[in-house]
Amino acid sequence: MRRALRRIGCVLGMLVWLAVLLLPCLGFVLAVQGEITWERSRFSQDRLWLIRESDQRGVALSDTRPVGRTDADEVCTRTYVTIWLWSQGSIDRIGYCQCEQRTVNGDWKASRECRLP
């Protein structure tokens, strides 16, 4: 039993160490591309990007998820955007909700706003 716990601890420690070693790679990709996007489906995605304005610099993270009832003709999504500005040392979190409706030709079009859950 002790031996198995020791092995699990070693594996977890190696995974943490690998994550620490990969952080510079993540920073390099972010610096070169300006953003990293992970899209799980049409209506579910995460996005990390750099803010490179002349008077504001920082990092922003947004996550979009479907909310409420979804059907073939209308989907409502909620998006939270978290912004870290280095110059001001502030963290802001903004949320909004929007519904999209399928058009006759199969495209999606913004239809209405919805309330955040």
C-alpha positions as semicolon CSV with decimal commas, in nm:
position;residue;x (nm);y (nm);z (nm)
1;M;0,000;0,000;0,000
2;R;0,278;0,242;0,090
3;R;0,462;0,160;-0,226
4;A;0,154;0,239;-0,440
5;L;0,101;0,571;-0,259
6;R;0,466;0,658;-0,311
7;R;0,437;0,585;-0,685
8;I;0,120;0,793;-0,713
9;G;0,296;1,078;-0,533
10;C;0,593;1,055;-0,769
11;V;0,368;1,057;-1,076
12;L;0,173;1,357;-0,945
13;G;0,496;1,538;-0,864
14;M;0,631;1,473;-1,214
15;L;0,307;1,603;-1,369
16;V;0,328;1,922;-1,165
17;W;0,692;1,964;-1,261
18;L;0,606;1,911;-1,630
19;A;0,334;2,178;-1,605
20;V;0,586;2,421;-1,451
21;L;0,833;2,348;-1,730
22;L;0,568;2,407;-1,998
23;L;0,470;2,752;-1,868
24;P;0,744;2,930;-2,068
25;C;0,618;2,752;-2,383
26;L;0,268;2,882;-2,312
27;G;0,407;3,233;-2,267
28;F;0,605;3,209;-2,591
29;V;0,301;3,093;-2,792
30;L;0,092;3,369;-2,637
31;A;0,356;3,632;-2,720
32;V;0,390;3,517;-3,081
33;Q;0,023;3,451;-3,167
34;G;-0,137;3,703;-2,933
35;E;-0,407;3,458;-2,826
36;I;-0,478;3,096;-2,744
37;T;-0,827;2,962;-2,812
38;W;-0,974;2,629;-2,708
39;E;-1,308;2,565;-2,879
40;R;-1,494;2,259;-2,756
41;S;-1,804;2,319;-2,968
42;R;-1,970;2,599;-3,166
43;F;-2,107;2,751;-2,844
44;S;-1,842;2,656;-2,588
45;Q;-1,493;2,803;-2,592
46;D;-1,214;2,947;-2,380
47;R;-0,984;3,224;-2,501
48;L;-0,668;3,373;-2,349
49;W;-0,524;3,683;-2,518
50;L;-0,283;3,969;-2,465
51;I;-0,397;4,330;-2,435
52;R;-0,141;4,544;-2,617
53;E;-0,281;4,895;-2,620
54;S;-0,052;5,195;-2,589
55;D;-0,194;5,295;-2,250
56;Q;-0,305;4,953;-2,124
57;R;-0,127;4,621;-2,120
58;G;-0,233;4,294;-1,969
59;V;-0,399;3,958;-2,020
60;A;-0,765;3,868;-2,066
61;L;-0,946;3,537;-2,034
62;S;-1,296;3,467;-2,162
63;D;-1,508;3,158;-2,124
64;T;-1,831;3,101;-2,314
65;R;-2,081;2,830;-2,222
66;P;-2,437;2,746;-2,332
67;V;-2,702;2,822;-2,070
68;G;-3,061;2,724;-2,022
69;R;-3,261;2,533;-2,274
70;T;-3,087;2,468;-2,606
71;D;-3,264;2,346;-2,914
72;A;-3,195;2,321;-3,287
73;D;-3,317;2,674;-3,358
74;E;-3,195;2,886;-3,064
75;V;-2,899;2,871;-2,827
76;C;-2,823;3,114;-2,543
77;T;-2,464;3,150;-2,424
78;R;-2,312;3,331;-2,128
79;T;-1,965;3,477;-2,152
80;Y;-1,745;3,595;-1,868
81;V;-1,438;3,803;-1,950
82;T;-1,170;3,849;-1,685
83;I;-0,915;4,124;-1,752
84;W;-0,584;4,168;-1,567
85;L;-0,421;4,503;-1,641
86;W;-0,056;4,519;-1,540
87;S;-0,023;4,896;-1,528
88;Q;-0,322;4,942;-1,299
89;G;-0,286;4,615;-1,112
90;S;-0,660;4,561;-1,142
91;I;-0,876;4,262;-1,219
92;D;-1,216;4,316;-1,375
93;R;-1,476;4,047;-1,447
94;I;-1,751;4,127;-1,696
95;G;-2,036;3,896;-1,789
96;Y;-2,295;3,900;-2,061
97;C;-2,550;3,666;-2,211
98;Q;-2,665;3,648;-2,573
99;C;-2,896;3,423;-2,771
100;E;-2,842;3,318;-3,131
101;Q;-3,107;3,193;-3,366
102;R;-3,066;2,969;-3,670
103;T;-3,160;3,139;-3,994
104;V;-3,331;2,977;-4,292
105;N;-3,000;2,909;-4,470
106;G;-2,852;2,741;-4,159
107;D;-2,630;3,024;-4,035
108;W;-2,654;3,164;-3,681
109;K;-2,758;3,523;-3,611
110;A;-2,766;3,716;-3,282
111;S;-3,130;3,740;-3,182
112;R;-3,165;3,879;-2,830
113;E;-2,995;3,933;-2,498
114;C;-3,074;3,711;-2,204
115;R;-3,025;3,735;-1,829
116;L;-2,716;3,593;-1,666
117;P;-2,789;3,290;-1,447
